[in-house]
C-alpha cells in the first residue's frame, strides 16, 4: 500500500483535477473530500490492527524480528496521504514543465520504491 499512496495517489489526484477542472490547493473542495477519507482510513486501520493481534497473523508476528513491527508501526496511512497531497500540489505546478515534471515523477517513483524496500528489510 505504501508505494500506491506515495506514488500513484498524487498522480491520480492531478489527473482527477485535470479531468474535473479543479485545482488541488489546500482550501479546495477536493482537498476537503480527500481529507474526509482519512477518517475512514483511521477507523479501518484500527480494526485491521486488531486482527493482527490474533490467529495466524499473531503467530507469524511471534517469529518475525522486532524491527519489522517497528518499521510498520512508524508508517501511518494518514501521514502518507498528507505527503501524497503535497506531491500532488507540486505535480500540479509542474504539469506543463515537461522534462522537469518527468524528472520529478522518476524521483518520486524511485523514492517510493526505496521507502517500500526499507520497510521490508
C-alpha positions as a Markdown table, in Angstrom:
| # | Residue | x | y | z |
|---|---|---|---|---|
| 1 | Unk | 0.0 | 0.0 | 0.0 |
| 2 | Unk | 2.9 | 2.4 | 0.7 |
| 3 | Unk | 4.0 | 2.7 | -2.9 |
| 4 | Unk | 0.4 | 3.1 | -4.0 |
| 5 | Unk | -0.1 | 6.0 | -1.7 |
| 6 | Unk | 3.3 | 7.7 | -2.1 |
| 7 | Unk | 3.4 | 7.3 | -5.9 |
| 8 | Unk | 0.1 | 6.5 | -7.5 |
| 9 | Unk | -2.2 | 8.7 | -5.4 |
| 10 | Unk | -0.5 | 12.1 | -6.2 |
| 11 | Unk | -0.7 | 11.2 | -9.9 |
| 12 | Unk | -4.3 | 10.2 | -9.6 |
| 13 | Unk | -5.2 | 13.5 | -7.8 |
| 14 | Unk | -3.6 | 15.5 | -10.6 |
| 15 | Unk | -5.4 | 13.5 | -13.3 |
| 16 | Unk | -8.7 | 13.8 | -11.5 |
| 17 | Unk | -8.2 | 17.6 | -11.1 |
| 18 | Unk | -7.4 | 17.9 | -14.8 |
| 19 | Unk | -10.5 | 15.9 | -15.7 |
| 20 | Unk | -12.8 | 17.9 | -13.4 |
| 21 | Unk | -11.3 | 21.3 | -14.0 |
| 22 | Unk | -10.3 | 21.6 | -10.3 |
| 23 | Unk | -7.1 | 22.9 | -8.7 |
| 24 | Unk | -5.6 | 20.8 | -5.8 |
| 25 | Unk | -5.0 | 23.6 | -3.3 |
| 26 | Unk | -5.4 | 23.3 | 0.5 |
| 27 | Unk | -8.5 | 25.4 | 0.6 |
| 28 | Unk | -10.3 | 23.5 | -2.2 |
| 29 | Unk | -13.4 | 21.2 | -2.0 |
| 30 | Unk | -11.3 | 18.4 | -3.5 |
| 31 | Unk | -8.9 | 18.7 | -0.5 |
| 32 | Unk | -11.7 | 18.5 | 2.0 |
| 33 | Unk | -13.0 | 15.4 | 0.2 |
| 34 | Unk | -9.5 | 14.0 | 0.2 |
| 35 | Unk | -9.2 | 14.6 | 4.0 |
| 36 | Unk | -12.6 | 13.0 | 4.7 |
| 37 | Unk | -11.2 | 9.7 | 3.5 |
| 38 | Unk | -8.6 | 10.0 | 6.3 |
| 39 | Unk | -11.2 | 9.5 | 8.9 |
| 40 | Unk | -12.5 | 6.3 | 7.2 |
| 41 | Unk | -8.9 | 5.0 | 6.9 |
| 42 | Unk | -8.1 | 5.7 | 10.5 |
| 43 | Unk | -11.2 | 3.7 | 11.5 |
| 44 | Unk | -10.3 | 0.8 | 9.3 |
| 45 | Unk | -6.7 | 0.9 | 10.3 |
| 46 | Unk | -7.7 | 0.5 | 13.9 |
| 47 | Unk | -9.9 | -2.5 | 13.1 |
| 48 | Unk | -7.3 | -4.2 | 11.0 |
| 49 | Unk | -4.6 | -3.7 | 13.7 |
| 50 | Unk | -6.9 | -5.8 | 16.0 |
| 51 | Unk | -6.8 | -8.6 | 13.5 |
| 52 | Unk | -3.0 | -8.7 | 13.7 |
| 53 | Unk | -3.2 | -9.5 | 17.4 |
| 54 | Unk | -4.9 | -12.9 | 17.0 |
| 55 | Unk | -4.7 | -16.1 | 15.0 |
| 56 | Unk | -2.2 | -16.9 | 12.3 |
| 57 | Unk | -1.0 | -13.3 | 11.9 |
| 58 | Unk | -0.1 | -13.1 | 15.6 |
| 59 | Unk | 1.7 | -16.5 | 15.3 |
| 60 | Unk | 3.7 | -15.2 | 12.3 |
| 61 | Unk | 4.4 | -12.0 | 14.2 |
| 62 | Unk | 5.9 | -14.0 | 17.1 |
| 63 | Unk | 8.6 | -15.4 | 14.8 |
| 64 | Unk | 9.4 | -12.2 | 12.9 |
| 65 | Unk | 12.1 | -9.8 | 14.0 |
| 66 | Unk | 11.1 | -6.8 | 16.2 |
| 67 | Unk | 12.4 | -4.5 | 13.5 |
| 68 | Unk | 9.5 | -5.5 | 11.3 |
| 69 | Unk | 7.0 | -4.4 | 13.8 |
| 70 | Unk | 8.8 | -1.1 | 14.3 |
| 71 | Unk | 9.0 | -0.4 | 10.6 |
| 72 | Unk | 5.3 | -1.0 | 10.1 |
| 73 | Unk | 4.4 | 1.0 | 13.2 |
| 74 | Unk | 6.2 | 4.1 | 12.0 |
| 75 | Unk | 4.3 | 4.2 | 8.8 |
| 76 | Unk | 0.9 | 5.9 | 9.1 |
| 77 | Unk | -1.6 | 5.8 | 6.3 |
| 78 | Unk | -2.9 | 9.3 | 7.1 |
| 79 | Unk | 0.6 | 10.8 | 7.3 |
| 80 | Unk | 1.5 | 9.1 | 4.0 |
| 81 | Unk | -1.7 | 10.6 | 2.4 |
| 82 | Unk | -0.7 | 14.1 | 3.7 |
| 83 | Unk | 2.7 | 13.7 | 1.9 |
| 84 | Unk | 0.9 | 12.4 | -1.2 |
| 85 | Unk | -1.2 | 15.6 | -1.2 |
| 86 | Unk | 1.9 | 17.7 | -1.1 |
| 87 | Unk | 3.3 | 15.7 | -4.0 |
| 88 | Unk | 0.1 | 16.2 | -5.9 |
| 89 | Unk | 0.3 | 20.0 | -5.5 |
| 90 | Unk | 3.9 | 20.0 | -6.7 |
| 91 | Unk | 3.0 | 17.8 | -9.7 |
| 92 | Unk | 0.1 | 20.2 | -10.4 |
| 93 | Unk | 2.6 | 23.1 | -10.5 |
| 94 | Unk | 4.9 | 21.1 | -12.8 |
| 95 | Unk | 2.2 | 19.8 | -15.1 |
| 96 | Unk | 3.4 | 21.9 | -18.0 |
| 97 | Unk | 7.1 | 21.7 | -17.2 |
| 98 | Unk | 7.9 | 18.8 | -19.5 |
| 99 | Unk | 11.4 | 17.4 | -18.6 |
| 100 | Unk | 11.3 | 18.8 | -15.1 |
| 101 | Unk | 8.0 | 17.1 | -14.4 |
| 102 | Unk | 9.3 | 13.8 | -15.9 |
| 103 | Unk | 12.4 | 14.0 | -13.7 |
| 104 | Unk | 10.2 | 14.7 | -10.6 |
| 105 | Unk | 8.0 | 11.7 | -11.5 |
| 106 | Unk | 11.1 | 9.5 | -11.9 |
| 107 | Unk | 12.4 | 10.6 | -8.5 |
| 108 | Unk | 9.0 | 10.1 | -6.9 |
| 109 | Unk | 8.9 | 6.5 | -8.3 |
| 110 | Unk | 12.4 | 5.8 | -7.0 |
| 111 | Unk | 11.9 | 7.2 | -3.6 |
| 112 | Unk | 8.6 | 5.3 | -3.2 |
| 113 | Unk | 10.4 | 2.1 | -4.1 |
| 114 | Unk | 13.2 | 2.8 | -1.7 |
| 115 | Unk | 10.8 | 3.5 | 1.1 |
| 116 | Unk | 8.9 | 0.3 | 0.5 |
| 117 | Unk | 12.1 | -1.7 | 0.4 |
| 118 | Unk | 13.2 | -0.1 | 3.7 |
| 119 | Unk | 10.0 | -1.3 | 5.3 |
| 120 | Unk | 10.7 | -4.8 | 4.2 |
| 121 | Unk | 14.3 | -5.1 | 5.3 |
